[in-house]
Amino acid sequence: MMRKLTWDVAIAAVVFWVLITFFRAGGISIEAFKSTLPSVLIFAMIYAAIRVALVVWRKGNDE
């Protein structure tokens, strides 16, 4: 279950990174990817925390 969760977060972060780079920087480039990295890391940490909380909460309801 955690492996799937890790892949879900990784894929969501990469998609978010490409979209945020394209819209904020106006195109795809190495410098644009570097400038949007902090935003993507924050997004990934928040998204992962929410997903883990949902998994734990759902598992707690089953017991």
C-alpha positions in Angstrom: 0.0 0.0 0.0 2.8 2.4 0.8 4.6 1.7 -2.4 1.4 2.7 -4.3 1.1 5.8 -2.2 4.7 6.7 -2.9 4.1 6.3 -6.7 0.9 8.4 -6.5 2.7 11.2 -4.7 5.7 11.1 -7.1 3.5 11.2 -10.2 1.4 14.0 -8.8 4.5 16.0 -8.0 6.0 15.6 -11.5 2.7 16.6 -13.2 2.4 19.6 -10.8 6.0 20.5 -11.5 5.5 20.5 -15.3 2.3 22.5 -15.1 3.6 25.0 -12.6 6.8 25.5 -14.6 4.9 25.9 -17.9 2.4 28.5 -16.5 4.8 30.4 -14.1 7.8 30.6 -16.3 6.1 30.6 -19.7 7.8 27.6 -21.0 9.9 24.5 -20.2 13.6 25.0 -19.5 16.1 23.9 -16.9 16.2 27.3 -15.3 12.4 27.3 -15.0 12.4 23.9 -13.4 15.0 25.1 -10.9 13.0 28.2 -10.0 9.8 26.2 -9.3 11.5 23.5 -7.3 10.7 24.9 -3.8 6.9 25.2 -4.7 6.9 21.6 -5.9 8.6 20.3 -2.8 6.1 22.1 -0.6 3.2 20.7 -2.7 4.6 17.2 -2.5 5.0 17.3 1.3 1.5 18.7 1.8 0.0 16.2 -0.7 1.8 13.3 0.9 0.7 14.3 4.4 -2.9 14.5 3.3 -2.7 11.1 1.5 -1.1 9.4 4.5 -3.6 10.9 6.9 -6.5 9.6 4.7 -5.0 6.1 4.6 -4.5 6.1 8.4 -8.0 7.5 9.0 -9.6 4.9 6.6 -7.7 2.1 8.3 -8.8 3.3 11.7 -12.5 3.2 10.6 -12.2 -0.5 9.7 -11.2 -1.5 13.2 
